[in-house]
Amino acid sequence: MLEAWLNFAAVVSVQLLLFVACAIYEKRLFDVPHLLWRGIPTGIVVGLLSDLVWGKFFGLWSYNLEYGAFALSLMAVLVYGLFAANVLLLQKVRFLQFFVWVMIITAAYEIANHFFSIWTYELILPLFGFLIFLVAGYFVTAVFVAGVWHFLGYRFCFIDILLKK
């Protein structure tokens, strides 16, 4: 069990480094505390719903840390919270940049998980189908997070552009 927690710490560390790198690249390092303050509660809601509905109920993935309340809560705060905060960093980018950043985030999360296994996908798909599943899952989640915050007044450039057409 200790190995699973060390793997969890390694994956979260990779996510945190990616978040800081994205903040530096987008010149929003000053906004990091504010974005984490918004991202973590968002991650709790999105993470718990995703894990309980898609992970536990539909059985699409499982965790090496089990589905206990503590592990799910920690996963929601740190993994999903950092993901949501990363999405909030992308407020000023256009759609293609948003998509590319989400794919970079997806690749980093999945590569980190490959080397430090936290979650395991339980569905059986050919490689191309699995890649579409990953891209769609992360991208839909990112657009959902952006959409919710956009309509709460935290404007996203790509959504404004899409709604004006």
GIDADA-V999117 format. One record per pair of residues at least 6 apart in sequence whose C-alpha atoms are under 8 Angstrom apart, sorted by the first residue. I is the first residue (numbers start at 1). GAP is how many residues later the second one is. D is the distance in whole Angstrom. If there is no record, write none. Layout:
i:I gap:GAP d:D
i:I gap:GAP d:D
This chain:
i:1 gap:64 d:8
i:4 gap:60 d:6
i:4 gap:61 d:6
i:4 gap:113 d:8
i:4 gap:114 d:7
i:5 gap:60 d:7
i:7 gap:109 d:5
i:7 gap:110 d:6
i:7 gap:111 d:6
i:8 gap:108 d:7
i:8 gap:109 d:8
i:8 gap:110 d:6
i:10 gap:102 d:8
i:10 gap:106 d:7
i:11 gap:98 d:7
i:11 gap:101 d:6
i:11 gap:102 d:6
i:11 gap:105 d:7
i:11 gap:107 d:8
i:12 gap:66 d:7
i:12 gap:67 d:6
i:14 gap:94 d:8
i:14 gap:95 d:8
i:14 gap:98 d:7
i:15 gap:64 d:8
i:15 gap:67 d:7
i:15 gap:68 d:8
i:15 gap:93 d:7
i:15 gap:94 d:7
i:16 gap:66 d:7
i:18 gap:87 d:8
i:18 gap:90 d:8
i:19 gap:63 d:7
i:19 gap:66 d:8
i:19 gap:67 d:6
i:20 gap:9 d:7
i:20 gap:12 d:8
i:22 gap:64 d:7
i:22 gap:67 d:7
i:23 gap:6 d:5
i:23 gap:9 d:7
i:23 gap:66 d:7
i:26 gap:63 d:7
i:26 gap:64 d:8
i:28 gap:61 d:7
i:35 gap:50 d:5
i:35 gap:53 d:6
i:35 gap:54 d:7
i:36 gap:45 d:7
i:36 gap:46 d:7
i:36 gap:49 d:5
i:38 gap:47 d:7
i:39 gap:42 d:5
i:39 gap:43 d:7
i:39 gap:44 d:8
i:39 gap:45 d:5
i:39 gap:46 d:4
i:39 gap:47 d:8
i:39 gap:49 d:7
i:40 gap:36 d:8
i:40 gap:37 d:5
i:40 gap:38 d:7
i:40 gap:40 d:7
i:40 gap:41 d:4
i:40 gap:42 d:7
i:40 gap:44 d:7
i:40 gap:45 d:7
i:41 gap:36 d:7
i:41 gap:40 d:7
i:42 gap:38 d:8
i:42 gap:39 d:6
i:42 gap:42 d:6
i:42 gap:103 d:7
i:43 gap:33 d:5
i:43 gap:34 d:6
i:43 gap:35 d:8
i:43 gap:36 d:8
i:43 gap:37 d:4
i:43 gap:38 d:4
i:43 gap:39 d:7
i:43 gap:40 d:7
i:43 gap:41 d:6
i:44 gap:29 d:7
i:44 gap:32 d:5
i:44 gap:33 d:5
i:44 gap:36 d:7
i:44 gap:37 d:7
i:45 gap:31 d:8
i:46 gap:30 d:8
i:46 gap:34 d:7
i:47 gap:28 d:7
i:47 gap:29 d:5
i:47 gap:30 d:8
i:47 gap:33 d:5
i:47 gap:34 d:8
i:48 gap:24 d:7
i:48 gap:25 d:7
i:48 gap:28 d:6
i:51 gap:21 d:8
i:54 gap:6 d:6
i:54 gap:7 d:8
i:55 gap:6 d:5
i:55 gap:7 d:6
i:56 gap:6 d:7
i:56 gap:11 d:8
i:59 gap:63 d:7
i:59 gap:64 d:8
i:60 gap:61 d:6
i:60 gap:62 d:5
i:60 gap:63 d:6
i:61 gap:58 d:7
i:61 gap:59 d:5
i:61 gap:60 d:4
i:61 gap:61 d:5
i:61 gap:62 d:7
i:62 gap:57 d:6
i:62 gap:58 d:5
i:62 gap:59 d:7
i:62 gap:60 d:7
i:63 gap:55 d:6
i:63 gap:56 d:4
i:63 gap:57 d:6
i:64 gap:53 d:8
i:64 gap:54 d:5
i:64 gap:55 d:6
i:64 gap:56 d:8
i:65 gap:6 d:6
i:65 gap:53 d:7
i:83 gap:22 d:8
i:84 gap:58 d:7
i:84 gap:61 d:7
i:87 gap:15 d:8
i:87 gap:55 d:6
i:87 gap:58 d:7
i:87 gap:59 d:7
i:88 gap:58 d:7
i:90 gap:8 d:6
i:90 gap:66 d:8
i:91 gap:55 d:8
i:91 gap:63 d:8
i:91 gap:64 d:7
i:91 gap:65 d:4
i:91 gap:66 d:6
i:92 gap:64 d:6
i:92 gap:65 d:5
i:92 gap:66 d:8
i:93 gap:63 d:8
i:93 gap:64 d:6
i:93 gap:65 d:7
i:94 gap:63 d:6
i:94 gap:64 d:5
i:95 gap:63 d:5
i:95 gap:64 d:8
i:98 gap:60 d:8
i:99 gap:40 d:7
i:102 gap:36 d:7
i:102 gap:37 d:6
i:102 gap:40 d:7
i:103 gap:32 d:7
i:103 gap:36 d:8
i:106 gap:28 d:8
i:106 gap:29 d:7
i:106 gap:32 d:7
i:113 gap:6 d:7
i:146 gap:10 d:7
i:147 gap:12 d:7
i:149 gap:6 d:7
i:150 gap:6 d:6
i:150 gap:9 d:8
